[in-house]
């Protein structure tokens, strides 16, 4: 019985672990801002975020489960995309003595999934527009023999 309680407590601690808020930046976008916006919309849908607001250069996205909620601002324009913390409920957000914000690790997991999905979708959108963009330089045909 003690082993079961200890295991359950360890799992609970892992689920409630916190760390610094991750704000990924430098995420590769698509060749044009309108295509990057399309990649962001697709990524949000795939990962489970709903878009709350869109203005040029920024998308506010939210995910809510049971008792908690998180919101991020996805900033785009130019070649890269950034994700910034916007708001949360019941995720243990706090600011340390060093001035750095901390939050439950599940927030960072969701943000990294969104960042990965944006990058994947930006590549797919770019390939749809210019199929050769992801293939590298063309390979020269071998020279024909004089036979």
C-alpha positions as CSV (number, residue, x, y, z in Angstrom):
1,X,0.0,0.0,0.0
2,X,2.8,2.4,0.8
3,X,4.4,1.8,-2.6
4,X,1.1,2.7,-4.3
5,X,0.8,5.9,-2.3
6,X,4.4,6.8,-2.9
7,X,4.0,6.2,-6.7
8,X,0.8,8.3,-6.8
9,X,2.5,11.1,-4.9
10,X,5.6,11.0,-7.2
11,X,3.3,11.2,-10.3
12,X,1.4,14.1,-8.7
13,X,4.6,16.0,-8.0
14,X,5.8,15.4,-11.6
15,X,2.5,16.7,-13.0
16,X,2.7,19.8,-10.7
17,X,6.4,20.5,-11.4
18,X,7.1,24.1,-12.4
19,X,9.9,25.8,-14.2
20,X,10.6,29.1,-16.1
21,X,8.1,30.2,-18.7
22,X,9.4,29.3,-22.1
23,X,8.8,31.9,-24.8
24,X,10.1,30.2,-28.0
25,X,11.4,32.6,-30.7
26,X,13.2,32.1,-34.0
27,X,10.6,29.6,-35.2
28,X,10.9,29.5,-39.0
29,X,7.9,30.9,-40.7
30,X,6.7,30.6,-44.3
31,X,8.0,32.8,-47.2
32,X,5.2,35.3,-46.8
33,X,3.3,36.6,-43.8
34,X,-0.1,35.5,-45.2
35,X,1.3,32.0,-45.5
36,X,2.8,32.1,-42.0
37,X,-0.7,33.1,-40.7
38,X,-2.1,30.1,-42.5
39,X,0.5,27.9,-40.9
40,X,-0.3,29.3,-37.4
41,X,-4.0,28.7,-37.9
42,X,-3.4,25.1,-39.0
43,X,-1.0,24.5,-36.2
44,X,-3.5,25.8,-33.6
45,X,-6.2,23.5,-34.9
46,X,-3.9,20.4,-34.9
47,X,-2.5,21.0,-31.4
48,X,-5.9,22.0,-29.9
49,X,-5.7,25.7,-29.5
50,X,-8.6,28.0,-30.4
51,X,-7.9,31.4,-31.9
52,X,-9.3,34.2,-29.8
53,X,-8.1,37.2,-31.8
54,X,-6.2,38.0,-34.9
55,X,-4.6,41.3,-35.7
56,X,-1.8,41.9,-38.2
57,X,1.4,40.3,-36.8
58,X,-0.3,38.7,-33.8
59,X,-2.6,35.8,-33.1
60,X,-4.0,35.2,-29.5
61,X,-4.6,31.5,-29.0
62,X,-6.1,29.6,-26.1
63,X,-6.3,26.1,-24.8
64,X,-8.5,25.1,-21.9
65,X,-8.9,21.8,-20.2
66,X,-11.0,21.0,-17.1
67,X,-9.9,23.6,-14.5
68,X,-7.0,25.3,-16.3
69,X,-6.5,27.6,-19.2
70,X,-3.6,29.2,-21.0
71,X,-3.3,31.9,-23.6
72,X,-0.4,32.8,-25.8
73,X,0.4,35.5,-28.3
74,X,1.9,34.1,-31.5
75,X,3.9,36.9,-33.1
76,X,4.8,36.8,-36.8
77,X,6.3,39.1,-39.4
78,X,9.3,38.5,-41.5
79,X,11.1,35.2,-41.5
80,X,10.4,34.0,-37.9
81,X,7.6,33.4,-35.4
82,X,7.7,33.9,-31.6
83,X,5.3,32.6,-28.9
84,X,4.8,34.7,-25.8
85,X,2.9,34.0,-22.5
86,X,-0.3,36.1,-22.4
87,X,-2.5,34.6,-19.6
88,X,-3.3,31.5,-17.6
89,X,-5.6,30.2,-14.9
90,X,-4.7,27.4,-12.4
91,X,-1.3,26.8,-13.8
92,X,0.7,28.1,-10.9
93,X,2.1,31.2,-12.6
94,X,4.4,33.2,-10.3
95,X,7.4,35.6,-10.6
96,X,10.6,34.6,-8.8
97,X,12.9,36.9,-6.9
98,X,15.1,37.1,-10.0
99,X,12.1,38.6,-11.9
100,X,11.7,35.5,-14.1
101,X,8.2,34.1,-14.4
102,X,7.6,30.4,-13.6
103,X,4.6,28.1,-14.4
104,X,3.6,24.5,-14.3
105,X,5.6,22.5,-16.8
106,X,2.5,21.5,-18.7
107,X,2.3,25.1,-20.0
108,X,5.8,24.7,-21.6
109,X,4.8,21.3,-23.0
110,X,1.8,22.9,-24.8
111,X,3.8,25.8,-26.1
112,X,6.6,23.6,-27.5
113,X,4.0,21.4,-29.2
114,X,2.5,24.6,-30.8
115,X,6.0,25.8,-31.8
116,X,6.8,22.4,-33.5
117,X,3.4,22.4,-35.3
118,X,3.9,26.0,-36.6
119,X,7.3,25.0,-38.0
120,X,6.0,21.8,-39.6
121,X,3.0,23.7,-41.1
122,X,5.2,26.6,-42.4
123,X,7.3,24.0,-44.3
124,X,4.1,22.4,-45.7
125,X,2.6,25.7,-46.8
126,X,5.9,26.8,-48.4
127,X,6.1,23.5,-50.3
128,X,2.5,24.0,-51.5
129,X,3.4,27.4,-52.9
130,X,6.8,26.4,-54.3
131,X,7.3,22.7,-54.4
132,X,11.0,23.1,-55.2
133,X,11.6,25.3,-52.1
134,X,12.2,22.2,-49.8
135,X,14.1,20.1,-52.3
136,X,17.3,22.0,-52.7
137,X,19.1,22.8,-55.9
138,X,18.3,20.8,-59.0
139,X,20.5,17.9,-59.9
140,X,22.2,18.1,-63.3
141,X,21.4,15.3,-65.7
142,X,24.3,13.1,-66.5
143,X,26.1,13.8,-69.8
144,X,25.1,11.5,-72.7
145,X,27.8,9.4,-74.2
146,X,28.7,9.7,-77.8
147,X,27.9,6.1,-78.6
